[in-house]
Amino acid sequence: MVEHGDIRVVHRGGSKINFREPVITNDSKFLLCASGECVKVFSTSTEECVHDLRGHTDLVTGVIIKPSNHLQAYSCSADGTVRLWDFTDGILIKTYVIGHPIYSIHASASHEGVVFVVTSMHADKRPDLLQLVAVHLPRSGDQMVEARELSAVLSDVSSNPLAIVFGRGGEYIASTKGLKLEVYLFRKQKAYSFFLKEDNKKGRRNTFTCVACHPKDDCIATGHEDGKIRLWRNFNQKKEYTYSTLHWHHSAVSSLCFTPEGTNLLSGGIESVLVQWRYNQEDQREFLPRLGAAITHITVSPDGSLFFTSHSDNKITIIQSCLKVSAAIQGLVKGESVTTDLMMDPRSKSLVLNGKPGHLQFYSLQRDKLLYNLDVVQQEYIHESGLQQFEVVKAAFDASGNWLATVEERKQKGAEVELNLKLWEFDEQTQSFVLNTTISAPHEAQITGMCFCHSTDNQTTMLVSTSKDGHFKAWQLDAQAHTEAADERPSWSCDFVGAYHSLVPECCCFSADGSLLAVSFQEVVTVWSTASWELLTTLSQPPKAIRNLCFGRLSCSKYLLGTTGNNLLCCWNLLTCSLEWSTSMDVSLLLADPISENMAAFCRQAGSTDLFVFKPSEPRPLFSQKAVCPGKVTRAIFAPREEMLESCEESSQWLNRSQLYFLTQHMDLMTFTTKVEEDRLMASSKQLVIDDSVAMTPFYLLLGKHRQQDSGDAQSGISTERTPLPQGSVAIKELLQTPAHVLPSTSFLCSMFVQSLLISVTEPREENKATEEEMESEKEEEDSEEEMESGTTRPEQAPLGRHAAESAAPALTKAQVRELRRVKKLDRSWFAGLLDS
Amino acid sequence: MASFKPTKIQVYPKLGEKVTQDTLYWKNYKAPVQIKEFGAITNIDFSPVAPHNFAVTAFTRVHIYGPFSQEPVKTFTRFKDTAYSGRFRSDGQLLVAGCEDSVVRLFDVSGKVALRMFKGHTKAVHVTDFTSDSYQILTGSDDYTCRLWDIPNATELNTYQEHTDYIRCGVTSKLNRDLFITGSYDHTLKMFDARLDKSVMTMDHGHPVENLLLYPSEGLLVSAGGRYVKVWDLLKGGQPLVSMKNHHKTVTCLSLGSNGQRLLSASLDRHVKVYNTTNYKVVHNFDYAASILSLGLAPDDESIVVGMTNGILSVKHRKSPEESKETSGQQRRKPSYRVFVKGKNYVPKQDDYLVSKPVKQHLAKYDKQLKRFNVSKALDTALETWLRRRKPEITVAVIKELDRRGTLKNALAGRDEQSLFHLLNFLIGNLVDPRFAPVLVTTAEMILDIYRSVIGQSPVVDRQLLRLQDLLEREIDYQKDLLEVLGMLDTMFASSIPRKEVPCSGISRSNGLGQGEASTSRPQLQAT
């Protein structure tokens, strides 16, 4: 076994941002989302992730703004701690250790120094019996504090944070679980419970799903599984409570929210329609339909101008209060499974997989951002559970990225499978894929595999699809020959249909040069010539069916690798048509690196997955790692790197040119990194410290750089020798602070302004020193400007002047040199003065 | 908020022939004028001069029709027996015709009585023609001879006795007064030179020759006989160029159209085929009611005249440009249309401030209903008379969309007699269409499930259901027959394709699986 010193598995991108409701800061500038083990801070104006608050060691289960200080936020986690953050700077202030896993966190302004958390207090840790506990946060200066002062408020509460809410600024707390609504009045220290019947006559389900309290009135709104919303009033008596019912949703109400003034109630559910009810005039409602996916949480900004809805497709939509979508923060969409394989778009170098229903998503791994969604199905998606709709099940790119093939499938009970094969052509003008050909019912049964011919020299592109109906079909782009109408573009048509002994084909694979096609029919691998469609040879390793099939690349292209159901990895040599070697391992996934000879095999071993990286020609693996992750790895991809790594260590060389990404059972996107890479990442992240409250404009970058440089100068201590810059000059101050409309014309002011900037030079020695200093600082400045690539006129002048001063100095007369320096000094000081004032 | 995605209407490939320039050209004729003659029409000849009258030889008469008249403008009836081969001279003044009684008659087009009678043949004369100098007549007869006659003297100039069977066709050269070609039932074509006493060229057609045609350049000769149309290169000494077998009965007549660009052949199989004379491929096909004996094409393809065995003369005139435009042109726009396009082509000036208006998405009626989840109304709009008659694919697409939304049952239920009648009518009309069958079969099943309890209450609906049942039974029988044919074909193919051995290596025992039968077929798949 090979040592693997510095390679480790890390989470990479695509984290979930819709797990808990997003928290909006008081100034509506930032959005805090619990995302895995960290809290992400998004800017609402640019939709970019500003920074991550890292520190928790388990899933973050809740985030709230500290009621007494709106610049700090609490977060709770399943690791049993509550942490206090300064989210503008991303600093961890304090950690309160509770000791039990926390499911949600609540706080109100009227309870200073207390947070309410939902946790299981019992020693046996039965997860179904949860309590709402008030935690008195001890005041101490330490970073790590243990919070011991706990008092139970309510027992048997729901783990869903939407089921507990404070009312009227903390006068009471409402909690729902199952069919019970419980209201705890802090003033009376008394809890009232209200029960609903299991179901009424029509068999509807009355279970509570969420709760919201009116900010001004004594009114609690509850959402129910049957789509009803009940408004409870008069609940501070046991008997005389009343409720009214609103019904628009046809399935469960997943989130409710009152606007801060209490004039409107917002509700959302699986229909993906945001409904706005007018409070006290509930028959007046407004709708915002087709938000894309089921609404899971709704939040309103403190001033009521923005609504935030998080959706089941890992998206947060920002909606203006006039019900207009203004922006969306979209994360990597992860459904229950990746039906299409992981793929790389050869053009954008983005990861492609199925995303929203009926869409393919293009996800940039470098920027950890969703680039765009390609609507494959092009049908209105009906947001209703239990409805079978078209899903993208297969997709493939050709080598150049010009063509994309997608298969969509709809399976209905008791009906035939509906299949569509679509071929998309990349359009240079719109920079997206345009539908070229739709083939309805390309096969009679489900398609099991699909691949493009990857050779680049071939004139015609070819696609092969295998299906459970026992056939594989080759599709080819028609030549222009027999299309008589000029406007007709070439389209795809079937070129060949092949079968073998009426067995079911499973995998298909083209050789590196595209001359051979290998199709596995259960335990038999058939090799076909793509030029003549002749069956060349058959290879077999009974008794189990072939699971994966892969041709070697580059120098190993004579090898064909396959894995079988009875834990064999076989390598056939196609020159001799014989088995070269085989080894016994339970390979769940085999894939080839497209730009090197390396192949990766994920093997199942005692509940976890091992990784082997090898070359088909060599018996020894290049790299192996035991227990990469628990569970089975079903999807993985080699992504080519943008810039090569220069790692000379043998075990990590395979990561030099490409990176291996894989999806675990729990749909986490992981990758392998080396130490070299991590170091580089750390270095680059340190450079990127920018004040995030200011928008990033080229002008801002320019100013920011100069400010840094100036402060650097000040530290170096040489600047004390420099002549004082006229930043304190009264004239400039006056000029810059007077409103523009009361100033005289610019032409009149200009000469005066320049005069005021001029510094009378008396001592030549001092001047000399200063000039040298200037030259140095200019050099720096020039470098920084090059980095920025922002075109200003100054750097063009500066090298000229320096050149003259350094090399052509002897040729010039003293007076000329002085004149030159004077000009240079003038220029510089004016600029710096402007910057500083 | 994404916009509503309208229902996807499946585009089906058009079945049948492809629309080419030729199909458009040859389809651009009016409905044919049918004229009943007394007997089988054996010959049609167009006058070479201006009004382009045509002479129709049928039974014992030769009629001359004007270009647009339904009645003959002139009739020659002075034949003792069946007349044959009435032909105009190149100036359109004289007409010659043979007869069953072996006498050849020459008429003045304006007169009635024969100007000259040429007697000498001993049997029926089927071929007559003027030579290019207009002073001589060529005749061919069933007595195996062909003769040249002098018109002014009505005397026989020469007799050629080389054929060994009936002579039934012949042409004279338009460029050389001495050359003519005859075709005979002895399968040969012979070219004669009047300056010599014997044939100068002989070609073997292989079948009794029915008709001959010379290209205007006279370099190529086309002959029809049996099921074949053959083209000969006269300049290469009668070398056969092309042999075409596109008819399934004897080809009886040939004609050139579009200034020699197209060749037409008519046959006893009731078809007229149009060939491209550059590649000799069939570009168009006409169907007629009866076996065709004669065919004539007016200059510039202004009209196609076809004579058939049942004595019906069919005349098709070309549509004038206005007429053809009327049918293919767009529908007249409503006056309100102008209101909507007002200002559409206005280009903003440089310093204009442009206020962009949100583009309103236009939705079809059924989509508007679908957007509001009004499923029954959506189905109603899709079943409107115009839509279900003219565009069944839209109706089917809406039904499919409803099925996808899981609300088809709701949309189908609760209908009254009238709307159920329309629905069933639509099903009966389109159920067996292979494009729509998968969708409509489930719909039909659902309808039967929903309305099972009310069967027998409405005679109208019951009658429709019986019709549906009848239709399905017929379709099942039809499918059975098709499967039988498919089975037969499979057996035939299996026995005709030689089995090929697949190379397999004997090195590794595990690879020693037998050869595979690779079934190779190229199905026609619908691709849009």
Interface residues (C-beta under 8 A of the other chain):
Chain A: L288 P289 R290 L291 G292 V325 D375 Q378 Q379 E380 I382 E384 L387 Q388 Q389 F390 R410 A415 E416 T437 T438 I439 S440 P442 E484 S491 W492 S493 C494 D495 F496 V497 G498 A499 Y500 H501 V524 T526 W533 E534 L535 L536 T537 T538 L539 S540 Q541 P542 T576 C577 S578 L579
Chain B: M1 A2 S3 F4 K5 P6 T7 K8 Q10 K18 T20 L370 E401 R404 R405 G406 P438 T442 V502 P503 C504 S505 I507 S508 S510 N511 L513 Q515 G516 E517 A518 S519 T520 S521 R522 P523 L525 Q526 A527 T528
